[in-house]
Amino acid sequence: MALVTPWSVSLALIDAYSVFIKCLPRQPQVLLIVIVGDWALSFLSLAAACSTASVTSLLVNVGTPYCWSKLCSRYQFSAAMAFLSWFLSFASTLFNLWLLPSL
């Protein structure tokens, strides 16, 4: 998940810069790099979300000696946010894939 944040922030900065100077990139190679990066990071974030959810489920089922209620709720929230990150990243991949033929 440490790769997803810099990737998303850099894409947001590039998009904001291109909107402010009113010059959208029309190069298919650049969009293809973005699509491949989004695709790879979406599957990595899916793997992180699944592993977080499985560890949380294991800790909840083991009992209270290993997982206090506040700690388990934080793990559950982390897993939910990881799945949300995966969903949004995969949606970005599909949207960019849809835009690729129009260039």
NORSULCOR-V816694 format. One record per backbone hydrogen bond with DSSP energy under -0.5 kcal/mol. CO is the residue of the C=O (numbers start at 0). NH is the residue of the N-H. If there is no record, write none. Layout:
# NORSULCOR-V816694
{{CO NH} {CO NH}}
This chain:
# NORSULCOR-V816694
{{0 4} {1 5} {2 6} {3 7} {4 8} {5 9} {6 10} {7 11} {8 12} {9 13} {10 14} {11 15} {12 16} {13 17} {14 18} {15 19} {16 20} {17 22} {18 21} {25 27} {26 30} {27 31} {28 32} {29 33} {30 34} {31 35} {32 36} {33 37} {34 38} {35 39} {36 40} {37 41} {38 42} {39 43} {40 44} {41 45} {42 46} {43 47} {44 48} {45 49} {46 50} {47 51} {48 52} {49 53} {50 54} {51 55} {52 56} {53 57} {54 58} {55 59} {56 60} {57 61} {58 62} {62 65} {62 66} {67 71} {68 72} {69 73} {70 74} {71 75} {72 76} {73 77} {74 78} {75 79} {76 80} {77 81} {78 82} {79 83} {80 84} {81 85} {82 86} {83 87} {84 88} {85 89} {86 90} {87 91} {88 92} {89 93} {90 94} {91 95} {92 96} {93 97} {94 98} {95 99} {96 100} {98 101} {98 102} {99 102}}
